[in-house]
Amino acid sequence: MPQGLIRFQRSQQSHFITFTCYHRKRGFDSPDVYDLFAKVLEDTRRRFAMSIYGYVIMPEHVHLLLSEPAHGLLADAIHFLKLSFSKRLPLAGKTVGTFWQKRYYDRNIRDDVEFQRKLRYLHRNPVKRGLCERADDWKWSSFRHYAFHEKGIVDIESEWAARTRERQVGT
Protein backbone atom coordinates (compact mmCIF):
# COMPACT_ATOMS: atom_id res chain seq x y z
CA MET A 1 0.00 0.00 0.00
CA PRO A 2 1.41 3.43 -0.93
CA GLN A 3 2.70 5.51 1.93
CA GLY A 4 0.84 8.72 2.71
CA LEU A 5 -2.26 8.04 0.60
CA ILE A 6 -5.12 10.06 2.05
CA ARG A 7 -8.70 9.77 0.81
CA PHE A 8 -11.11 12.51 1.76
CA GLN A 9 -14.38 10.65 2.18
CA ARG A 10 -17.48 11.84 3.99
CA SER A 11 -16.59 15.31 2.70
CA GLN A 12 -20.00 15.91 1.07
CA GLN A 13 -18.12 16.53 -2.19
CA SER A 14 -18.46 14.81 -5.53
CA HIS A 15 -15.66 12.47 -6.58
CA PHE A 16 -13.93 11.81 -9.89
CA ILE A 17 -12.92 8.14 -9.84
CA THR A 18 -10.73 6.23 -12.27
CA PHE A 19 -9.82 2.56 -12.15
CA THR A 20 -8.14 0.35 -14.70
CA CYS A 21 -8.14 -3.20 -15.94
CA TYR A 22 -5.30 -5.45 -14.79
CA HIS A 23 -2.02 -4.35 -16.36
CA ARG A 24 -4.11 -1.86 -18.37
CA LYS A 25 -5.16 -4.61 -20.76
CA ARG A 26 -8.34 -4.26 -22.81
CA GLY A 27 -10.73 -6.05 -20.46
CA PHE A 28 -13.79 -4.53 -22.11
CA ASP A 29 -13.69 -6.42 -25.38
CA SER A 30 -17.35 -7.00 -26.26
CA PRO A 31 -20.67 -5.15 -26.01
CA ASP A 32 -21.86 -7.74 -23.46
CA VAL A 33 -18.97 -6.89 -21.12
CA TYR A 34 -19.61 -3.12 -21.43
CA ASP A 35 -23.34 -3.62 -20.82
CA LEU A 36 -22.67 -5.84 -17.81
CA PHE A 37 -20.52 -3.15 -16.21
CA ALA A 38 -23.28 -0.55 -16.74
CA LYS A 39 -25.80 -2.90 -15.07
CA VAL A 40 -23.49 -3.53 -12.11
CA LEU A 41 -22.84 0.22 -11.81
CA GLU A 42 -26.60 0.81 -11.58
CA ASP A 43 -26.93 -1.98 -8.99
CA THR A 44 -24.15 -0.37 -6.96
CA ARG A 45 -25.76 3.07 -7.25
CA ARG A 46 -29.00 1.70 -5.81
CA ARG A 47 -27.38 -0.41 -3.10
CA PHE A 48 -25.25 2.47 -1.75
CA ALA A 49 -27.77 5.25 -2.50
CA MET A 50 -25.27 7.24 -4.57
CA SER A 51 -25.78 9.73 -7.35
CA ILE A 52 -23.98 9.05 -10.60
CA TYR A 53 -23.40 12.32 -12.46
CA GLY A 54 -21.35 10.92 -15.30
CA TYR A 55 -19.45 7.87 -16.45
CA VAL A 56 -17.55 6.43 -19.37
CA ILE A 57 -16.44 2.84 -19.87
CA MET A 58 -13.30 2.61 -21.98
CA PRO A 59 -11.60 -0.57 -23.26
CA GLU A 60 -9.08 -0.65 -20.37
CA HIS A 61 -10.40 1.79 -17.75
CA VAL A 62 -13.48 3.47 -16.29
CA HIS A 63 -14.13 7.07 -15.22
CA LEU A 64 -16.95 7.91 -12.81
CA LEU A 65 -18.23 11.24 -11.50
CA LEU A 66 -20.38 10.52 -8.46
CA SER A 67 -21.52 11.46 -4.99
CA GLU A 68 -20.49 9.83 -1.78
CA PRO A 69 -22.79 6.97 -0.82
CA ALA A 70 -25.53 7.45 1.73
CA HIS A 71 -24.61 4.04 3.19
CA GLY A 72 -20.96 3.21 3.92
CA LEU A 73 -17.79 4.66 2.48
CA LEU A 74 -17.00 5.36 -1.14
CA ALA A 75 -14.17 2.81 -0.89
CA ASP A 76 -16.77 0.17 0.07
CA ALA A 77 -18.94 1.08 -2.91
CA ILE A 78 -16.02 0.91 -5.36
CA HIS A 79 -14.90 -2.42 -3.87
CA PHE A 80 -18.45 -3.79 -4.25
CA LEU A 81 -18.67 -2.51 -7.84
CA LYS A 82 -15.39 -4.06 -8.95
CA LEU A 83 -15.97 -7.36 -7.13
CA SER A 84 -19.60 -7.74 -8.28
CA PHE A 85 -18.62 -7.07 -11.86
CA SER A 86 -15.75 -9.57 -11.75
CA LYS A 87 -17.99 -12.26 -10.28
CA ARG A 88 -20.63 -11.71 -12.97
CA LEU A 89 -18.23 -11.74 -15.95
CA PRO A 90 -18.98 -15.40 -16.80
CA LEU A 91 -22.57 -14.26 -17.50
CA ALA A 92 -21.13 -12.16 -20.33
CA GLY A 93 -19.23 -15.17 -21.65
CA LYS A 94 -15.86 -13.95 -20.38
CA THR A 95 -13.43 -16.03 -18.38
CA VAL A 96 -10.59 -14.12 -16.78
CA GLY A 97 -8.25 -14.38 -13.86
CA THR A 98 -7.71 -10.94 -12.39
CA PHE A 99 -9.77 -8.28 -14.15
CA TRP A 100 -8.99 -5.09 -12.18
CA GLN A 101 -5.85 -3.39 -10.95
CA LYS A 102 -5.96 -2.95 -7.20
CA ARG A 103 -6.83 0.48 -5.93
CA TYR A 104 -8.34 3.43 -7.78
CA TYR A 105 -7.71 7.12 -8.38
CA ASP A 106 -10.01 9.44 -6.43
CA ARG A 107 -10.18 13.22 -6.73
CA ASN A 108 -12.56 15.31 -4.66
CA ILE A 109 -14.44 17.85 -6.78
CA ARG A 110 -14.40 21.18 -5.00
CA ASP A 111 -16.49 23.47 -7.23
CA ASP A 112 -18.79 23.59 -10.25
CA VAL A 113 -16.01 24.61 -12.65
CA GLU A 114 -14.00 21.50 -11.79
CA PHE A 115 -17.17 19.37 -11.94
CA GLN A 116 -17.96 20.58 -15.47
CA ARG A 117 -14.34 20.10 -16.56
CA LYS A 118 -14.28 16.48 -15.35
CA LEU A 119 -17.69 15.71 -16.89
CA ARG A 120 -16.53 17.15 -20.23
CA TYR A 121 -13.25 15.21 -19.98
CA LEU A 122 -14.90 11.84 -19.44
CA HIS A 123 -17.43 12.41 -22.22
CA ARG A 124 -14.70 13.41 -24.70
CA ASN A 125 -12.42 10.51 -23.76
CA PRO A 126 -13.69 8.03 -26.42
CA VAL A 127 -13.34 10.67 -29.17
CA LYS A 128 -9.86 11.66 -28.04
CA ARG A 129 -8.82 8.00 -28.07
CA GLY A 130 -10.22 7.48 -31.57
CA LEU A 131 -12.91 5.00 -30.53
CA CYS A 132 -15.61 7.09 -32.21
CA GLU A 133 -15.95 10.33 -34.18
CA ARG A 134 -18.47 12.04 -31.88
CA ALA A 135 -19.19 11.59 -28.19
CA ASP A 136 -22.79 10.61 -28.91
CA ASP A 137 -21.53 7.63 -30.93
CA TRP A 138 -20.08 5.98 -27.79
CA LYS A 139 -22.85 3.91 -26.19
CA TRP A 140 -21.09 3.34 -22.87
CA SER A 141 -21.12 6.80 -21.33
CA SER A 142 -23.56 9.28 -19.86
CA PHE A 143 -23.12 11.72 -22.78
CA ARG A 144 -26.42 10.83 -24.47
CA HIS A 145 -28.24 11.52 -21.19
CA TYR A 146 -26.98 15.10 -21.20
CA ALA A 147 -27.15 15.72 -24.96
CA PHE A 148 -30.47 14.05 -25.79
CA HIS A 149 -32.12 13.44 -22.40
CA GLU A 150 -31.99 9.70 -22.97
CA LYS A 151 -32.50 7.27 -20.14
CA GLY A 152 -29.99 4.46 -20.16
CA ILE A 153 -29.06 1.52 -17.97
CA VAL A 154 -27.46 3.82 -15.38
CA ASP A 155 -29.72 6.38 -13.72
CA ILE A 156 -27.86 9.69 -14.11
CA GLU A 157 -28.41 12.53 -11.67
CA SER A 158 -28.62 15.80 -13.60
CA GLU A 159 -30.65 19.00 -13.68
CA TRP A 160 -32.77 17.49 -16.45
CA ALA A 161 -33.43 14.33 -14.41
CA ALA A 162 -34.31 16.40 -11.32
CA ARG A 163 -36.78 18.56 -13.29
CA THR A 164 -38.37 15.45 -14.78
CA ARG A 165 -38.83 13.96 -11.28
CA GLU A 166 -40.35 17.21 -10.02
CA ARG A 167 -42.87 17.26 -12.86
CA GLN A 168 -43.82 13.62 -12.18
CA VAL A 169 -44.37 14.32 -8.47
CA GLY A 170 -46.48 17.39 -9.29
CA THR A 171 -48.90 15.47 -11.50
Buried (B, 14 or more C-beta within 10 A) or exposed (E): EEEEEEEEBEEEBBBBBBBBBBEEBEBBBEEBBBBBBBBBBBBBBEBBEBBBBBBBBBBBBBBBBBBBBEEBBBBEBBBBBBEBBBEBBEEBEBEBEEBBBEEBEBBBBEEEEBBEEBBBBBBBBBBEEEBEEEBBEBBBBBBBBBEEEEEBBBBBBBEEBEEEEEEEEEE
